[in-house]
Every structure is written in structure tokens, then in C-alpha cells.
């Protein structure tokens, strides 16, 4: 994967995550209540659902910001996979099969970006690495 293709894909996935969080943060209480009600009939305990429903938009927002900037890219991609695995589990628990394809697509993009992390050249991570180790810059 070329660095240009990588940055386009990384930023696109980052925008998706960022916007998911951004639109939910101003209405966090309403989003949390909606999610909490969605899981009332599931086997998941409310003591897990409530904090996750509050944390999810913040996680989406933060993961998106890190991916857009290319800062802590590897960690953000792993965090994105973990969030998606939790969402996949939750979607299965409430039989929300329509949400699963979108979540799996995100996992596919996160893991593809992880696999090609060496192409992450247009990123804050790469800038920091060049600043710390300027002798590694190849002419």
C-alpha cells in the first residue's frame, strides 16, 4: 500500500469514527438512554450497559481524532477494533443484525490499516519519529 492510499484510508476511517462521536456528544444523555433501553431485554447487566453507553461516543470521537491526525495510529487502530468487537457482541445480544455489517467493515479497515502500518508516512507519528531520529531520514 502506498503512503498516499494509506493516509486517504486512515483519514476516511478516522472521519467516520470522529463523526459518530461528534454527533452523539451534544446529546449524550439521550443517546445513553436510547442505548440503555435497547439493552433492557438482553442478558447484559445494566451496570455494564450504562457506563459503556456514556463512554462509546467519547471513544469514537477520540479514536477518530487520533486517526485523522495520525497520532498514536497503531494504538488507535487497536482501540477501534476493541470498540467494534464490543459493539458486535452487543449487537448480537440484542439481535440487531442490521448493525453488524457496518461494524465488520470498520474492523476490516482497522485491521487492514494495522497490517500496512509501515505505509503510515503522512502522519503525526511519522513527523515525531523523524524529529526524534533525524539520522534515519533517507535522501
Steps between C-alpha positions, in 0.01 A plus 500: 500500500639841410520775762243705306245219496572431866440859610178521297370180657617591852343845490177366350459242776599767752231736371241222532591439863540870579156589362334208680628644826455866406127478428434297816695711749260799506210262564692258722222455757241421230739263318586323825132461588421363152782246524406406856137438394618298198678258733230466767392157375852372440704284735750783548485657845396867516816567704701434181264652244465842665873586527567363151218712355664809648856405404424391142458846341814622678695198378375544142588870509850440642582208270387708204713799604809283543448334162440828319821644646692176463600524865540176695365335188571140597342545843197677351449219248518235773260704714266529201504122455422449869212748488362326191529157663302631797240647263481172307442313825233747607329496161486121514360504854203715392474334157569826316630319193473812282781672695747213465610555135604860571691392810676221310595743223663724761690199638617414147630853449665515843678168448604590145649825630678307776641255246637782284611726790844536338333717232391753766738769373268804491419508869590671825661170604741517205575869565580427865714203403696714251544773764632256759720306256601744220792273404249243371370730226601363165586740221 
